Every structure is written in structure tokens, then in C-alpha cells.
């Protein structure tokens, strides 16, 4: 996570808002075709392997071969899109380079290791990708500081990391043959459709604002929004640690009511507390974060980042609800919920982005997140599943108090500390310690009970 942040911080300074916006725009466009290339097979595969419904090598081989075929179809459609729309040659070139991610994602076996609860392999793959990208950007951008070079480096790093996971799978789990099994593909597509639709809707939900900004505003605006979004993505990536650890556990305990209730409670406590802490620091120190990471040229992203940090706190509630819906066989209801949220998000973005700019994109994302939370709460209530109302209220109050108290402290401090790095270090450390102490003292967070889930790894 930190390597990725450093990589993009350095890259944004080298490219500037305009070219950095081109890269972000290309990633967002290709992400939609990436969903077609996977069609929800990641979540279905992890859940199937966790429940030991089929042999691991069979599930994995069928998924990989299906995704390679779907990636080819996606590439054809992407090339057709590029041929009919009006964008610059640089934008089209970056999109075509980014299209390599369709095939690289097909070979990425995180779903298999997640189902096996071998979380260390997936973590090492991500580390290899991040470190390779960082080294590549630092080296090659010295010689040719173009956005095209940056796009090539990212795809090369992802390919190296994917190959690592394939090698580990073949050595420690099973062989991975390329299988053309149309019957198996049909069965996978039939059961993974809800996951696929949810994935499409998630992409619309989380990245349609970037596409709309790129189409109706400027690539510089895209760059500013992507910079703020990069900080949001870093904050959300922490939630991925918990979802990766808890998804196989909740899936396995689907029929054991009391055990799954206990596990989901630990999930909610850890995720909501962590989200509130990250969001409060990001909200209060948005100016320092933007200045430190991306430089003065990205100062226009500060207010957007503050809005996205409020959204981050709410999004962590959604992380808990979504994981429960997927793990407990409510994926069709989740699909409907996300369609409703994405529809609302698109409509609001189309209305308000042309009028109010990138801040409107962040505000509409927050409104859509709150709307989806309400819908997910209703679905879980209908099934008698855990909603964690008390945990949500506790963390909302803690977040509000931290934001209010932190604002007062920063206002009182004024310009006593001028340097952004020192301000971030001093006030960030102080807020983290106070937030953690209060949460631990009031038993809002219980590290000892949660650590056993995060340290599960059957390597």
C-alpha cells in the first residue's frame, strides 16, 4: 500500500495534473472491460474453494481459461470503442497499453489462495507488484517522463507479480492446465452472474465520476480528482486486509448462526474503527496530505479529499454489509442494491459535475454511499442477519468527536507549525494515539479478539 502511494505521489509530480489525469482516465475506462473479462469469477471461485464444493485445481483451471477467453472478447470491444470515439492519440495509446491488464488479471490467482486461506501468497503478490512498479517508475521516468512509459511499467509489474502467484500455485497446490471446457464455463457463468452484475455496478459506482469528469471537464480536473481518489483508495485498501481474512470465515460459517454472529461482530468492530481513524486523519489533514504527496500543483484537490474522507468513513460500513451479503448467499439482493446506488450516482454526477466540478463528484459519491447503506440494512434486517447498529453508532460518535476536537486543536495551533510534513507527523500521531486510546478504553475496538482472524494463514 505504501509503495503504491509513493509510486503515484512521485508519478503525479513528474507528470503533472494533465498527464496524470490521462492515466487515471485510461484506468477507469479499461476497468469496465475488465469486469467483462472476469464476470464475478473471483468472488465465486474464492467462496467455492473455501466451502470445498469442488476440487481446487479444477475450479482454478476452469476460471483462468474462461477469463482468458473473456479477456480476448473484451479487448476486441475496447478496440472498437477507441476506433469510434474522439480522443487524442496519447489517450488512446495509454488505454491500449492498459488493456494488457485484462489478460494479466485473468492469470491472477488471488481468489484461489483466498479460498484456501493462504493470505500470505496474495499479499506477497501485491507486494511484488507494488515494489516492481515503484522501482520501474523511479528508473524509467528518469529517461522518458511520459505517461506512456508509466503505463507500460505498471503493466509489466503486474505481469511479473501474476507469474509469481502461478508458480507458487503449481508448486504447492496443483498443476494449472489450460482447459477448454464449455460446459464448465457455462456453469460458472450461470452461478457467477450476480457477482458479475455487482462488479459492473461497483465499477460504475466507484469510477463513473472519473469518466464523466474526463468527458465534460478537463484532464487536469481528472488529475486532481484522481489524486484525491488515490488517497481514498489507500484508505479503502486497508479494509481489504479485513475482507480477505474474514470472507472465507464467514462463508464457512454460513450455517452456524452463533459462530458467524461472533465473527461478523469482530469484523464490524475492526473495520468500522479502522475506517473512522483513517477518515478522521484524512479529513483534518487533507491540505498537508495533498501537499506532501502530490505537490502544490494539486492544491485544488483539498476540498474534494475532505469530502471523500467523510465518504470513506461511510464506505467502511458498506464494506461490512457487502461482505455479509456475499458470504451468506444474498448476492442477488446485493446486486439489486448496487444497481440502485449506481443509478443514483450516475444521475447525480451527470447533473452536478458540469455545474460544480470535482467537489460535486465527491459529494454525490457520499450521498450514494449513504443510500446504499440504508438499502443493505433493510435487506439484512429482512433476513434476520446482523446489522451492528450499536457498533455503527459508537464509531460514528467517535469519528464526529475526533473531527470536531481535531479541528479545534488545529485552529488553536494556527501557524505554530508551518512545515506540512511536521504538521502531518505531529498532529497525525497525536490524533491516532488519542483515537486509539479512546476506542480501546471504551472497548469499541478489541485487538486481542480480532487478531486471531487476521493471522489465519495455512501456509
Buried (B, 14 or more C-beta within 10 A) or exposed (E): BEBBBBBBBBBBBBBBBBBBBBBBBBBBBBBBBBBBBBBBBBBBBBBBBBEEEBEBBBBBBBBBBBBBBBBEEBBEEBEEBBEEEEBEEBBBBBBBBBBBBBBBBBBBBBBBBBBBBBBEBBBBBBBBBBBBBBBBBBEBBEEEBBBBBBBBBBBBBBBBBBBBBBEBBEEEBBEBEEBEBEEBBEEBBEBBBBBBBBBBBBBBBBBBBBBBBBEEBEBBBBBBBBBBBBBBBBBBEBBEBBBBBBBBBBBBBBEEEEBBEBBBBBBBBBBBBBBBBBBBBBBBBBBBBBBBBBBEBBEBBBBBBBBBBBBBBBBBBBBBBBBBBBBBEBBBBBBBBBBBBBBBBBEBBEEBBBEEBBBBBBBBBBBBBBBBBEBBBEBBEEEEBBBBEEBBEBBBEBBEBBBEBBEEBBEEEEEEBEEBEEBBBBBBEEBBEBBBEBBEEEEBBBEEEBEEBBEBBEE
